[in-house]
Amino acid sequence: MSFQNALSAADLEPGQMTKVLIDGRAILIANVEGEFFASDDSCTHEEVSLCKGALMGHLVMCPYHGSRFDLRNGNVLEDPAEEALRVYPVRLIEGVVQVDID
């Protein structure tokens, strides 16, 4: 695995999400009750930035057509998206959120 620094954990409160660039790729980072999750930031339906949507527990909702995805596994939970969201391994090292996008 090839983990890379994404952001300081202190910069993302529980219930918040943000977009970071790792190797030129837009990655969504979400803090769900102190546990961090990472996925592609683009909705698989219309390539809209998910960080502009809503975070509801482990679910992220696209702001454009309302597709919902489970950040734990990327599964689509609500149409119109049909393709799962790519998710990435995350770890927390000395207060830094690290993501493996390989």
N, CA, C and O of each residue as an XYZ file, in Angstrom:
408
protein
N       0.842     -1.183      0.000
C       0.000      0.000      0.000
C       0.883      1.241      0.000
O       2.005      1.236      0.506
N       0.346      2.285     -0.575
C       1.090      3.528     -0.713
C       0.243      4.687     -0.195
O      -0.371      5.418     -0.971
N       0.221      4.841      1.118
C      -0.585      5.896      1.725
C       0.077      7.257      1.528
O       1.298      7.391      1.599
N      -0.765      8.264      1.278
C      -0.297      9.630      1.107
C      -1.079     10.557      2.028
O      -2.262     10.336      2.288
N      -0.414     11.585      2.514
C      -1.078     12.552      3.382
C      -2.172     13.278      2.621
O      -1.969     13.725      1.492
N      -3.349     13.392      3.258
C      -4.485     14.080      2.647
C      -4.770     15.406      3.351
O      -4.892     16.443      2.700
N      -4.876     15.371      4.679
C      -5.136     16.575      5.468
C      -4.965     16.257      6.939
O      -4.886     15.095      7.336
N      -4.909     17.308      7.738
C      -4.863     17.145      9.179
C      -6.255     16.763      9.669
O      -7.248     17.366      9.263
N      -6.325     15.774     10.529
C      -7.622     15.342     11.062
C      -8.323     16.487     11.793
O      -9.552     16.551     11.807
N      -7.557     17.383     12.394
C      -8.132     18.515     13.126
C      -8.857     19.498     12.207
O      -9.664     20.304     12.671
N      -8.573     19.433     10.904
C      -9.198     20.350      9.951
C     -10.577     19.905      9.478
O     -11.247     20.630      8.743
N     -11.002     18.713      9.897
C     -12.293     18.195      9.429
C     -13.090     17.649     10.614
O     -12.818     16.558     11.116
N     -14.066     18.419     11.043
C     -14.897     18.044     12.190
C     -15.829     16.881     11.831
O     -16.137     16.679     10.656
N     -16.281     16.112     12.835
C     -17.271     15.068     12.568
C     -18.499     15.652     11.873
O     -18.993     16.716     12.245
N     -18.981     14.937     10.857
C     -20.132     15.390     10.093
C     -19.771     16.270      8.914
O     -20.652     16.731      8.188
N     -18.478     16.510      8.715
C     -18.037     17.346      7.606
C     -17.327     16.505      6.548
O     -16.851     15.402      6.820
N     -17.268     17.050      5.345
C     -16.509     16.428      4.261
C     -15.858     17.518      3.436
O     -16.289     18.671      3.454
N     -14.818     17.143      2.714
C     -14.086     18.090      1.894
C     -13.461     17.365      0.719
O     -13.394     16.137      0.688
N     -13.011     18.140     -0.236
C     -12.313     17.579     -1.395
C     -10.837     17.925     -1.281
O     -10.480     19.061     -0.969
N      -9.978     16.934     -1.536
C      -8.535     17.155     -1.595
C      -8.031     16.592     -2.918
O      -8.664     15.728     -3.524
N      -6.888     17.093     -3.350
C      -6.252     16.552     -4.547
C      -5.069     15.699     -4.119
O      -4.201     16.150     -3.371
N      -5.044     14.465     -4.599
C      -3.929     13.557     -4.363
C      -3.475     13.057     -5.725
O      -4.228     12.395     -6.440
N      -2.250     13.377     -6.070
C      -1.702     13.020     -7.390
C      -2.621     13.478     -8.518
O      -2.789     12.773     -9.513
N      -3.221     14.669     -8.359
C      -4.080     15.221     -9.388
C      -5.482     14.651     -9.426
O      -6.274     15.024    -10.291
N      -5.806     13.757     -8.508
C      -7.131     13.132     -8.456
C      -7.953     13.770     -7.340
O      -7.467     13.929     -6.220
N      -9.210     14.140     -7.648
C     -10.107     14.726     -6.646
C     -10.659     13.622     -5.757
O     -11.338     12.708     -6.227
N     -10.356     13.719     -4.462
C     -10.763     12.713     -3.481
C     -11.643     13.376     -2.427
O     -11.305     14.436     -1.899
N     -12.764     12.746     -2.129
C     -13.658     13.186     -1.069
C     -13.192     12.545      0.236
O     -12.999     11.331      0.306
N     -13.014     13.363      1.258
C     -12.700     12.872      2.604
C     -13.864     13.252      3.498
O     -14.282     14.409      3.526
N     -14.389     12.278      4.229
C     -15.516     12.526      5.131
C     -15.153     12.061      6.537
O     -14.502     11.031      6.716
N     -15.583     12.835      7.527
C     -15.411     12.473      8.927
C     -16.778     12.063      9.462
O     -17.669     12.895      9.632
N     -16.928     10.775      9.721
C     -18.181     10.235     10.246
C     -17.931      9.817     11.690
O     -17.391      8.742     11.952
N     -18.328     10.676     12.620
C     -18.191     10.413     14.054
C     -16.757     10.037     14.429
O     -16.533      9.138     15.239
N     -15.786     10.739     13.825
C     -14.383     10.506     14.151
C     -13.699      9.455     13.306
O     -12.489      9.261     13.430
N     -14.436      8.775     12.452
C     -13.855      7.797     11.535
C     -13.829      8.420     10.135
O     -14.820      8.991      9.680
N     -12.697      8.301      9.471
C     -12.520      8.948      8.180
C     -12.716      7.969      7.030
O     -12.326      6.804      7.101
N     -13.338      8.483      5.962
C     -13.597      7.699      4.756
C     -13.138      8.498      3.552
O     -13.168      9.729      3.562
N     -12.708      7.785      2.507
C     -12.253      8.447      1.283
C     -12.866      7.760      0.075
O     -13.003      6.537      0.033
N     -13.236      8.584     -0.915
C     -13.796      8.072     -2.164
C     -13.460      9.048     -3.278
O     -12.954     10.140     -3.021
N     -13.741      8.655     -4.519
C     -13.682      9.626     -5.601
C     -14.688     10.721     -5.275
O     -15.728     10.459     -4.670
N     -14.373     11.952     -5.679
C     -15.272     13.063     -5.386
C     -16.388     13.199     -6.429
O     -17.371     13.896     -6.179
N     -16.260     12.562     -7.567
C     -17.249     12.702     -8.642
C     -18.330     11.640     -8.556
O     -18.040     10.453     -8.407
N     -19.586     12.079     -8.653
C     -20.713     11.155     -8.730
C     -20.561     10.305     -9.990
O     -20.166     10.811    -11.040
N     -20.869      9.039     -9.883
C     -20.728      8.139    -11.033
C     -21.832      8.337    -12.058
O     -21.781      7.753    -13.140
N     -22.826      9.149    -11.737
C     -23.921      9.392    -12.676
C     -23.617     10.560    -13.610
O     -23.704     10.409    -14.828
N     -23.262     11.721    -13.060
C     -23.061     12.918    -13.876
C     -21.740     13.623    -13.606
O     -21.537     14.741    -14.079
N     -20.846     13.003    -12.863
C     -19.532     13.579    -12.555
C     -19.618     14.932    -11.855
O     -18.824     15.832    -12.130
N     -20.575     15.069    -10.959
C     -20.738     16.260    -10.132
C     -19.939     16.056     -8.843
O     -19.856     14.936     -8.339
N     -19.355     17.123     -8.311
C     -18.569     17.033     -7.085
C     -19.462     16.664     -5.898
O     -20.403     17.385     -5.569
N     -19.156     15.546     -5.268
C     -19.952     15.079     -4.129
C     -19.724     15.911     -2.871
O     -20.584     15.946     -1.992
N     -18.574     16.580     -2.774
C     -18.316     17.371     -1.560
C     -19.287     18.536     -1.435
O     -19.390     19.137     -0.366
N     -20.002     18.864     -2.508
C     -21.015     19.925     -2.465
C     -22.384     19.372     -2.063
O     -23.351     20.123     -1.941
N     -22.459     18.061     -1.860
C     -23.710     17.415     -1.488
C     -23.893     17.367      0.017
O     -23.389     18.222      0.744
N     -24.614     16.364      0.473
C     -24.924     16.224      1.900
C     -24.331     14.931      2.445
O     -24.329     13.899      1.774
N     -23.831     15.007      3.668
C     -23.313     13.847      4.387
C     -24.307     13.495      5.475
O     -24.618     14.322      6.332
N     -24.808     12.263      5.442
C     -25.780     11.787      6.427
C     -25.267     10.466      6.981
O     -25.528      9.406      6.414
N     -24.539     10.531      8.088
C     -23.902      9.331      8.609
C     -22.873      8.846      7.604
O     -21.997      9.605      7.190
N     -22.977      7.576      7.209
C     -22.052      6.991      6.231
C     -22.494      7.239      4.789
O     -21.862      6.742      3.857
N     -23.556      7.991      4.599
C     -24.089      8.202      3.256
C     -23.747      9.593      2.747
O     -23.822     10.578      3.481
N     -23.368      9.651      1.467
C     -23.160     10.934      0.813
C     -24.180     11.035     -0.315
O     -24.385     10.087     -1.073
N     -24.817     12.206     -0.413
C     -25.834     12.409     -1.437
C     -25.337     13.443     -2.441
O     -24.865     14.519     -2.073
N     -25.454     13.091     -3.710
C     -25.061     13.985     -4.789
C     -26.005     15.196     -4.812
O     -27.220     15.037     -4.695
N     -25.443     16.408     -4.963
C     -26.290     17.599     -4.961
C     -27.080     17.795     -6.257
O     -27.976     18.637     -6.305
N     -26.768     17.048     -7.284
C     -27.386     17.287     -8.584
C     -28.679     16.498     -8.773
O     -29.738     17.094     -8.972
N     -28.610     15.172     -8.713
C     -29.808     14.347     -8.910
C     -30.189     13.512     -7.688
O     -31.155     12.752     -7.742
N     -29.451     13.641     -6.594
C     -29.837     12.957     -5.363
C     -29.371     11.524     -5.211
O     -29.809     10.837     -4.287
N     -28.487     11.043     -6.094
C     -27.943      9.691     -5.902
C     -27.258      9.629     -4.545
O     -26.605     10.583     -4.122
N     -27.415      8.489     -3.864
C     -26.767      8.312     -2.565
C     -25.840      7.119     -2.615
O     -26.127      6.101     -3.245
N     -24.697      7.279     -1.918
C     -23.669      6.241     -1.881
C     -23.278      5.969     -0.438
O     -23.288      6.870      0.400
N     -22.930      4.706     -0.154
C     -22.419      4.317      1.159
C     -20.898      4.472      1.125
O     -20.229      3.796      0.344
N     -20.348      5.346      1.954
C     -18.912      5.599      1.949
C     -18.088      4.438      2.482
O     -16.873      4.406      2.286
N     -18.723      3.486      3.152
C     -17.979      2.326      3.656
C     -17.580      1.375      2.547
O     -16.548      0.710      2.639
N     -18.395      1.304      1.488
C     -18.119      0.331      0.423
C     -18.375      0.878     -0.984
O     -18.089      0.200     -1.971
N     -18.902      2.079     -1.081
C     -19.154      2.699     -2.379
C     -20.463      2.306     -3.034
O     -20.779      2.801     -4.116
N     -21.225      1.435     -2.412
C     -22.471      0.958     -3.018
C     -23.465      2.089     -3.269
O     -23.596      3.014     -2.467
N     -24.163      1.992     -4.404
C     -25.229      2.928     -4.734
C     -26.466      2.543     -3.934
O     -26.873      1.382     -3.932
N     -27.059      3.514     -3.259
C     -28.254      3.247     -2.451
C     -29.499      3.892     -3.024
O     -30.617      3.566     -2.626
N     -29.300      4.826     -3.977
C     -30.457      5.485     -4.585
C     -30.101      5.932     -5.995
O     -29.023      6.475     -6.237
N     -31.023      5.696     -6.920
C     -30.861      6.112     -8.313
C     -30.808      7.634     -8.386
O     -31.197      8.310     -7.433
N     -30.337      8.178     -9.493
C     -30.159      7.542    -10.788
C     -28.795      6.883    -11.018
O     -28.625      6.187    -12.019
N     -27.818      7.079    -10.123
C     -26.525      6.411    -10.309
C     -26.713      4.902    -10.283
O     -27.537      4.378     -9.534
N     -25.946      4.220    -11.100
C     -25.988      2.757    -11.147
C     -24.634      2.144    -10.831
O     -24.556      0.988    -10.417
N     -23.572      2.906    -11.023
C     -22.216      2.411    -10.804
C     -21.743      2.800     -9.411
O     -21.933      3.934     -8.972
N     -21.125      1.848     -8.722
C     -20.614      2.100     -7.375
C     -19.530      3.170     -7.393
O     -18.848      3.372     -8.397
N     -19.391      3.834     -6.283
C     -18.373      4.851     -6.075
C     -17.084      4.157     -5.643
O     -17.119      3.258     -4.804
N     -15.960      4.560     -6.201
C     -14.681      3.961     -5.802
C     -14.278      4.532     -4.453
O     -14.224      5.748     -4.271
N     -13.995      3.636     -3.504
C     -13.564      4.038     -2.169
C     -12.126      3.595     -1.955
O     -11.631      2.696     -2.635
N     -11.460      4.239     -0.999
C     -10.034      4.018     -0.780
C      -9.744      3.746      0.693
O     -10.449      4.241      1.572
N      -8.700      2.956      0.959
C      -8.273      2.733      2.348
C      -7.787      4.037      2.974
O      -7.130      4.850      2.323
N      -8.122      4.218      4.240
C      -7.750      5.415      4.993
C      -7.130      4.978      6.307
O      -7.541      3.985      6.908
N      -6.127      5.741      6.745
C      -5.576      5.523      8.087
C      -5.253      6.882      8.686
O      -5.093      7.876      7.977
N      -5.162      6.897     10.005
C      -4.852      8.110     10.749
C      -3.513      7.893     11.445
O      -3.391      7.024     12.308
N      -2.507      8.685     11.068
C      -1.175      8.567     11.644
C      -0.782      9.927     12.222
O      -0.676     10.913     11.493
N      -0.566      9.970     13.548
C      -0.136     11.183     14.242
C      -0.973     12.401     13.847
O      -0.432     13.480     13.608
N      -2.281     12.223     13.781
C      -3.205     13.314     13.498
C      -3.347     13.680     12.029
O      -3.985     14.678     11.697
N      -2.756     12.878     11.146
C      -2.835     13.142      9.715
C      -3.650     12.031      9.053
O      -3.384     10.846      9.256
N      -4.649     12.431      8.257
C      -5.451     11.480      7.494
C      -4.651     11.114      6.246
O      -4.252     11.984      5.471
N      -4.425      9.817      6.066
C      -3.685      9.336      4.919
C      -4.587      8.427      4.092
O      -5.398      7.675      4.632
N      -4.431      8.510      2.775
C      -5.271      7.761      1.838
C      -4.381      6.997      0.857
O      -3.370      7.520      0.386
N      -4.765      5.763      0.556
C      -4.077      4.966     -0.451
C      -4.942      4.944     -1.706
O      -5.968      4.264     -1.738
N      -4.536      5.683     -2.741
C      -5.342      5.743     -3.968
C      -4.860      4.774     -5.047
O      -5.404      4.753     -6.151
N      -3.849      3.978     -4.732
C      -3.338      3.014     -5.728
C      -4.234      1.810     -5.867
O      -3.945      0.913     -6.659
